[in-house]
Amino acid sequence: MIWENSTYLWFILLLPAIYFGYWWYRRYQVRKRSDYFDDRLITQLRKNYWKTGDKIRLFSLLTAGLFFIIALAGPKTGTEVREIQRRGVNMMVALDLSRSMNAEDVNPSRLSKAKFELNRLINRLQGDRIGLLVFTEESFIQVPFTTDYSAFRVLMDIANTDQMPTSGTNFSAAMERAIESFQSIERRDNAANVLLFVADGENHGPDFRPAMQQLIEMGVTIFSVGIGTPEGGPIPIYNQNGQLTGYLRDAQGNTVITRLGSETMREIAQASNGEYYEIRSGSDNIEPFFSRLDELERGEFSSQEFADYKNRYQILLLVGIILFLVTLFVPDSKPERDFIRGRFKT
């Protein structure tokens, strides 16, 4: 047996207190009456008093309270095993963590806006498997394919540009890591494979097209999200306390300006019949991607069984109500025997 809210069971301790309070009050009444009346007069005044009925009312009231408290705690017993099938798509998110993602031409920053949109995506998922790979010049799996969206959200939130050993951008490395991830999936279904590529479009690595073509041949649909503006912005540098200390400069001492490479991001999406989405301001979003995601073929990932406990408070509540009604309708006095005989005399 389990309880919906076992805290209410502490109220059971009030029942003995009520009983002893009632017992003390009855003794107090007897002492007070004895100060004004003798025993013969009290017996005459209480000629038809039914002592047993008084005990029945007290017992019914306390027992009804016990059943009400237990019902309030929400007892659950018995289990019903149900099978739940998870259906969805396999989606790997490739998130650019190069220093240029700290640029603030998109409010509050490119990386913060990307995380915000990914959080919105997580809220829309139902049964889909999702993973996260992060990349600069190198790439790493931050979250393997999972349906644990809470864990994904936590590990995504802690991802930042400082965790990466390099600061450049290599699209090819990210796509090669994505290939490994999709190859690791045990394919027992026809679920669509999706790569959501989130970056600012600046690629400083080798040609990514061979790796991209391999993904396409594996049946992976690539959707790309370009974050930034054509005008671009400087790359801020922060100290360990999060304070701005300046902006990134090149070898000649000039401030580096990072700009959105929309043509590269658009090419990535179009090559696999995906779509390209652009975020140039804090108000832009990837809402159209949610609609496309719903159109993709979903497969069955796994079947899970869980125990469903049934509420049992109804019976306890009914018994409590019956006992409470007994308390209300049991009389204080019993009818005289002569009256009963006369009433039924023919």
Secondary structure, DSSP 8 states (H G I E B T S, - for coil): -EES-GGGGGGGGHHHHHHHHHHHHHHHHHHHHHHH--HHHHHHHTTTB-HHHHHHHHHHHHHHHHHHHHHHH-EEEEEEEEEEEEEE-EEEEEEE-SGGGG--SSSS-HHHHHHHHHHHHHHH-SS-EEEEEEESSSEEEEEEEES-HHHHHHHHHT--GGGSS--S--HHHHHHHHHHHHHTS---S---EEEEEEE-S---SS--HHHHHHHHHTTEEEEEEEES-SS-EE-EEE-TTS-EEEE-B-TTS-B-EE---HHHHHHHHHHTT--EEEE-STT---HHHHHHHHHS--EEEEEEEEEEEEE-HHHHHHHHHHHHHHHHHS-SB---HHHHHHHT--
